[in-house]
Amino acid sequence: MKGELAAVATQYAEAVLELAEQAGPGTDDKVLDDLKAINTVLEQTPDLVVILNHPAIDGEQKSQLLLKSFEGKISDTTQRLLRLLADRRRLDTLKPLEEKYAELLRARKNIVSAKLTSSKELSQSEVADIKARLTEHLGKKLELEVEVDKSLLGGVVLRLGDQVIDGSLKGKLAVIEKQLTAV
C-alpha cells in the first residue's frame, strides 16, 4: 500500500507542479508552503483527520471543510488540488505529496538538500563556509539543515541525498573497532 500511495502522490505532485509553474512566478513556492501548512494542521488536529478519512462524508463536504479552514491562506492552485484530492478520496496522499513536490521543486530549481550533523554548535561563519564550499563543489544551490548530536564525540556527518560522509570521531572509532575485531 505504501508503494501505491507514493506512486499516486508522485503523479499528483508532478501535475500540481506543472500547474503551479503555469500559474505564475512564485506560485510553485507558495504551493509548497501551503502543503506544509496543511500537513502541519492535520498533524496537530487528529479529529480533523478522522473526519477527512470518514467514508460516509463525501468529497464535496471534505473539500468545503478544508477550503473553509484555509480560506484566504492558500493559493488557487492548492485549492484546486484539495478539491481534486477530496473528490477522488485521496486526501491520504497529502503528506507524501508534499514530500515528493518538495523534491521535484528542488530538482527543477537545481537545489540540493543536505543535512550536517555536528558534535558541537557551529558558528554562523563555520556554517556559511561549509555551505559555500559544498555549493562550489556540487555546482548547485544548497539547502543545508544543521543539527547538533553530542554523541558524535567530535567532527561532523554530512547526509547528501542517499550519500553519507562520516567525518565524526564516533564513526572513525567504529571503523577502528570493526578492524580490531576482524583480526
Wavefront OBJ file of the C-alpha trace (Angstrom):
o trace
v 0.000 0.000 0.000
v 2.845 2.388 0.803
v 4.354 1.947 -2.651
v 0.983 2.595 -4.267
v 0.445 5.690 -2.118
v 3.897 7.008 -3.052
v 3.240 6.392 -6.753
v -0.106 8.205 -6.592
v 1.456 11.075 -4.618
v 4.199 11.357 -7.254
v 1.626 11.679 -10.048
v -0.251 14.405 -8.193
v 2.992 16.195 -7.274
v 4.148 16.264 -10.890
v 0.774 17.548 -12.091
v 0.417 20.256 -9.434
v 3.993 21.437 -10.042
v 3.167 21.901 -13.733
v 0.024 23.855 -12.815
v 1.902 25.973 -10.272
v 4.597 26.876 -12.791
v 1.934 27.862 -15.331
v 0.087 29.953 -12.724
v 2.936 32.440 -12.480
v 6.159 33.287 -10.670
v 6.341 32.277 -7.037
v 3.269 30.055 -7.176
v 5.409 26.914 -7.053
v 6.963 28.018 -3.743
v 3.567 29.149 -2.425
v 2.054 25.719 -3.120
v 4.873 24.083 -1.152
v 4.281 26.467 1.755
v 0.559 25.683 1.538
v 1.143 21.928 1.617
v 3.452 22.269 4.615
v 0.872 24.376 6.471
v -1.958 21.959 5.674
v 0.044 18.943 6.812
v 1.097 20.738 9.999
v -2.554 21.445 10.823
v -3.502 17.831 10.071
v -0.705 16.529 12.313
v -1.892 18.777 15.139
v -5.600 18.017 14.659
v -6.221 14.253 14.663
v -10.005 14.784 14.865
v -9.892 16.579 11.518
v -8.017 13.629 10.001
v -10.728 11.259 11.276
v -13.402 13.400 9.605
v -11.446 13.643 6.348
v -10.948 9.870 6.262
v -14.552 9.012 7.170
v -16.170 7.098 4.286
v -19.678 8.461 4.962
v -18.595 12.050 4.300
v -18.480 12.834 0.591
v -15.650 14.565 -1.217
v -17.525 17.837 -1.622
v -18.095 18.148 2.134
v -14.453 17.303 2.821
v -13.163 19.842 0.328
v -15.510 22.525 1.706
v -14.276 21.809 5.231
v -10.642 22.111 4.152
v -11.208 25.177 1.995
v -13.115 26.901 4.799
v -10.301 26.052 7.245
v -7.676 27.608 4.970
v -9.807 30.354 3.416
v -7.652 33.242 2.216
v -4.465 31.448 3.257
v -3.748 29.119 0.346
v -3.281 29.677 -3.372
v -5.904 28.925 -6.015
v -3.692 26.097 -7.269
v -3.657 24.487 -3.825
v -7.424 24.954 -3.521
v -7.909 23.130 -6.823
v -5.623 20.358 -5.614
v -7.566 19.947 -2.357
v -10.868 19.752 -4.238
v -9.453 17.117 -6.569
v -7.943 15.038 -3.760
v -11.176 15.192 -1.755
v -13.327 14.260 -4.766
v -11.071 11.311 -5.575
v -10.796 10.272 -1.909
v -7.036 10.776 -1.996
v -6.517 13.152 0.935
v -4.347 10.396 2.431
v -1.678 11.381 -0.102
v -1.174 14.901 1.287
v 1.997 14.158 3.299
v 3.779 12.037 0.655
v 2.582 14.530 -1.971
v 4.237 17.380 -0.042
v 7.490 15.422 0.216
v 7.532 14.492 -3.473
v 6.509 18.014 -4.525
v 9.374 19.494 -2.480
v 11.797 17.025 -4.061
v 10.601 17.828 -7.595
v 10.662 21.578 -6.938
v 14.239 21.406 -5.611
v 15.286 19.413 -8.683
v 13.672 21.963 -11.030
v 15.413 24.813 -9.234
v 18.742 22.952 -9.188
v 18.763 22.824 -5.384
v 20.334 20.032 -3.358
v 19.191 19.321 0.167
v 21.776 18.264 2.754
v 21.899 17.660 6.478
v 25.010 18.439 8.502
v 25.239 16.920 11.963
v 27.977 18.249 14.216
v 29.214 17.225 17.637
v 29.027 20.853 18.760
v 27.185 24.038 17.886
v 28.746 25.594 14.774
v 29.116 29.338 14.382
v 27.324 31.122 11.554
v 30.635 31.704 9.799
v 31.536 27.987 10.012
v 28.154 27.015 8.567
v 28.478 29.658 5.835
v 31.978 28.396 4.960
v 30.830 24.764 4.770
v 27.803 25.756 2.703
v 29.916 27.833 0.298
v 32.416 25.001 -0.205
v 29.668 22.434 -0.787
v 27.842 24.751 -3.197
v 31.052 25.261 -5.160
v 31.865 21.538 -5.159
v 28.355 20.459 -6.195
v 27.736 23.272 -8.659
v 24.195 23.589 -7.308
v 22.330 25.696 -4.791
v 22.272 24.105 -1.365
v 19.647 23.873 1.354
v 21.625 22.954 4.442
v 19.979 21.769 7.631
v 22.339 21.852 10.616
v 21.869 19.930 13.844
v 23.933 19.040 16.897
v 24.469 15.487 18.153
v 26.891 15.365 21.060
v 27.126 11.562 20.758
v 29.362 12.060 17.689
v 32.178 12.982 20.135
v 33.847 15.197 17.520
v 33.667 16.059 13.821
v 30.660 16.097 11.501
v 28.408 13.820 9.448
v 27.062 15.060 6.111
v 23.971 13.488 4.536
v 23.529 14.439 0.909
v 20.605 12.548 -0.592
v 21.372 8.879 -0.042
v 25.098 9.536 0.415
v 26.588 9.777 3.922
v 30.039 11.202 4.602
v 31.004 10.377 8.165
v 33.838 12.532 9.461
v 32.856 12.057 13.087
v 35.073 10.697 15.819
v 32.334 8.206 16.684
v 32.351 6.932 13.084
v 36.131 6.639 12.999
v 36.148 4.738 16.296
v 33.516 2.357 14.917
v 35.729 1.645 11.886
v 38.749 1.007 14.121
v 36.685 -1.261 16.382
v 35.472 -3.237 13.357
v 39.035 -3.641 12.091
v 40.284 -4.771 15.508
v 37.508 -7.318 15.980
v 38.109 -8.707 12.477
v 41.695 -9.606 13.381
l 1 2 3 4 5 6 7 8 9 10 11 12 13 14 15 16 17 18 19 20 21 22 23 24 25 26 27 28 29 30 31 32 33 34 35 36 37 38 39 40 41 42 43 44 45 46 47 48 49 50 51 52 53 54 55 56 57 58 59 60 61 62 63 64 65 66 67 68 69 70 71 72 73 74 75 76 77 78 79 80 81 82 83 84 85 86 87 88 89 90 91 92 93 94 95 96 97 98 99 100 101 102 103 104 105 106 107 108 109 110 111 112 113 114 115 116 117 118 119 120 121 122 123 124 125 126 127 128 129 130 131 132 133 134 135 136 137 138 139 140 141 142 143 144 145 146 147 148 149 150 151 152 153 154 155 156 157 158 159 160 161 162 163 164 165 166 167 168 169 170 171 172 173 174 175 176 177 178 179 180 181 182 183
